[in-house]
Amino acid sequence: MRQSELYVRYARLADAAAISAITAEYARQGIMLERSDENIVENIRNFFVAEYCGEVIGCCAIAFYTLKLAEIRSLAVFNRYKMKGIGRLLVEKAESVLREEGVSEVFVLTLSSTFFRRLGYNDIQKEYFPQKIWRDCTHCPKLMACDEIAMVKTLSSI
Ligand SMILES: CC(C)(COP(=O)(O)OP(=O)(O)OC[C@H]1O[C@@H](n2cnc3c(N)ncnc32)[C@H](O)[C@@H]1OP(=O)(O)O)[C@@H](O)C(=O)NCCC(=O)NCCS
């Protein structure tokens, strides 16, 4: 990949269809929660995208819970671009924005624990985040059989 053609930026409304395409494939495989097009559009300001040669090839979103706690979610990279450092770039961008906002703790619920461990996240009990359980998990079809791992990272101030 030509690094000069790759960058991560805030998503724009026009990126909604690309975000939907990237996440829908993994949702079909049961790897991620499905997000409707309406939900993506509603939350577009919380999304970041990775763009390569003018094409959106990855995305992630942030969700705020308290002044100090946030979640990184909807992280996905198109299959053919995996293992090239793009997931890392997306997470680092999200973390840097969260730091600027004064957030000190970020969590993820994921099936990709090896990836997040590489980025400094540690396993934690899901029950540590009751806000998450109330906001999303109660609406999830997998609720009683959740196979996702909760992981957390402390964001050091710059
Ligand atoms: C998880 C995902 C976003 C990772 O993106 P990626 O661009 O392939 O990851 P990167 O290339 O940035 O990898 C960063 C590090 O994690 C490691 N890594 C990435 N995926 C890995 C995997 N499946 N198994 C083991 N290590 C992995 C890389 O080797 C790299 O290690 P390094 O720092 O030693 O070089 C991508 O695999 C994906 O889209 N998965 C499907 C959706 C998903 O599971 N999303 C998470 C929901 S929260």
The ligand as a Gaussian input file, in Angstrom:
#p B3LYP/6-31G(d) Opt

LIG

0 1
 C      -10.397000      -6.495000      13.863000
 C       -9.952000      -5.757000      12.603000
 C      -10.637000      -4.398000      12.566000
 C       -8.428000      -5.587000      12.632000
 O       -8.044000      -4.731000      11.570000
 P       -6.669000      -4.919000      10.783000
 O       -6.500000      -3.717000       9.925000
 O       -6.659000      -6.235000      10.114000
 O       -5.611000      -4.923000      11.979000
 P       -4.120000      -4.327000      11.974000
 O       -3.466000      -4.720000      10.684000
 O       -4.172000      -2.883000      12.310000
 O       -3.456000      -5.145000      13.167000
 C       -2.905000      -4.557000      14.341000
 C       -2.186000      -5.646000      15.112000
 O       -3.128000      -6.668000      15.492000
 C       -2.725000      -7.936000      14.926000
 N       -3.951000      -8.599000      14.442000
 C       -4.925000      -8.085000      13.672000
 N       -5.892000      -8.996000      13.443000
 C       -5.488000     -10.129000      14.075000
 C       -6.042000     -11.427000      14.182000
 N       -7.221000     -11.750000      13.636000
 N       -5.360000     -12.337000      14.912000
 C       -4.188000     -12.037000      15.490000
 N       -3.580000     -10.802000      15.419000
 C       -4.260000      -9.880000      14.720000
 C       -1.829000      -7.583000      13.754000
 O       -0.937000      -8.623000      13.480000
 C       -1.111000      -6.357000      14.271000
 O       -0.093000      -6.758000      15.153000
 P        1.313000      -5.946000      15.241000
 O        1.001000      -4.715000      16.034000
 O        2.211000      -6.889000      15.921000
 O        1.719000      -5.622000      13.833000
 C      -10.310000      -6.567000      11.311000
 O       -9.775000      -7.849000      11.422000
 C      -11.807000      -6.692000      11.048000
 O      -12.408000      -5.858000      10.363000
 N      -12.438000      -7.752000      11.614000
 C      -13.846000      -7.996000      11.420000
 C      -14.696000      -7.070000      12.241000
 C      -14.370000      -7.126000      13.728000
 O      -14.131000      -8.174000      14.312000
 N      -14.394000      -5.952000      14.367000
 C      -14.164000      -5.768000      15.776000
 C      -15.455000      -5.423000      16.423000
 S      -15.176000      -4.466000      17.874000

